[in-house]
Amino acid sequence: METAKQAINYVAESIQGATSGASKETNKQIAKNDEAPVSTRLSATKDAIGDKFDESAHNNKAEAHKELAKN
């Protein structure tokens, strides 16, 4: 039962990591857009940094759940 729970948690964290990664990439593109207002670009930069942090956290949690599911 615990293995199944860890496997489900692994999938959930992997999906959240991928979602954060996609958001990060979108925000990076907005931040690079010379036609966007400066305030929008700065906000996108801040959001991309937060998304990168979230992506890493979710991916690390996913790896931990993956390892626990193996045992």
C-alpha positions as CSV (number, residue, x, y, z in Angstrom):
1,M,0.0,0.0,0.0
2,E,2.8,2.4,0.9
3,T,4.5,1.7,-2.4
4,A,1.4,2.6,-4.3
5,K,1.0,5.8,-2.3
6,Q,4.6,6.8,-3.1
7,A,4.1,6.0,-6.8
8,I,1.0,8.3,-6.9
9,N,2.9,11.0,-5.1
10,Y,5.8,10.7,-7.6
11,V,3.4,11.2,-10.5
12,A,1.7,14.2,-8.8
13,E,5.0,15.9,-8.0
14,S,6.4,15.1,-11.5
15,I,3.3,16.8,-13.1
16,Q,3.6,19.8,-10.8
17,G,7.3,20.1,-11.7
18,A,6.5,20.0,-15.4
19,T,3.8,22.6,-15.0
20,S,6.2,24.9,-13.1
21,G,8.8,24.3,-15.9
22,A,6.4,25.3,-18.6
23,S,5.4,28.4,-16.7
24,K,9.1,29.3,-16.2
25,E,9.7,29.1,-19.9
26,T,6.7,31.2,-20.7
27,N,7.8,33.9,-18.2
28,K,11.3,33.8,-19.6
29,Q,10.0,34.5,-23.1
30,I,7.9,37.4,-21.7
31,A,10.9,38.8,-19.9
32,K,12.9,38.7,-23.1
33,N,10.3,40.5,-25.2
34,D,11.6,44.0,-26.0
35,E,8.1,45.2,-26.9
36,A,6.6,44.4,-23.5
37,P,6.5,47.2,-20.9
38,V,9.3,47.2,-18.4
39,S,7.0,46.5,-15.5
40,T,5.7,43.4,-17.3
41,R,9.2,42.2,-18.1
42,L,10.3,42.6,-14.5
43,S,7.3,40.8,-13.1
44,A,7.9,37.9,-15.6
45,T,11.5,37.7,-14.5
46,K,10.4,37.5,-10.8
47,D,7.8,34.9,-11.7
48,A,10.4,32.8,-13.7
49,I,12.7,32.7,-10.7
50,G,9.8,31.5,-8.5
51,D,8.8,29.0,-11.1
52,K,12.4,27.6,-11.2
53,F,12.4,27.3,-7.5
54,D,9.0,25.4,-7.6
55,E,10.2,23.2,-10.4
56,S,13.3,22.2,-8.5
57,A,11.4,21.5,-5.3
58,H,8.7,19.4,-7.1
59,N,11.4,17.4,-9.0
60,N,13.3,16.8,-5.8
61,K,10.2,15.6,-4.1
62,A,9.3,13.4,-7.0
63,E,12.7,11.7,-6.8
64,A,12.3,11.1,-3.1
65,H,8.9,9.5,-3.7
66,K,10.4,7.4,-6.5
67,E,13.1,6.1,-4.2
68,L,10.6,5.3,-1.5
69,A,8.4,3.5,-3.9
70,K,11.3,1.2,-4.8
71,N,11.6,-0.1,-1.2
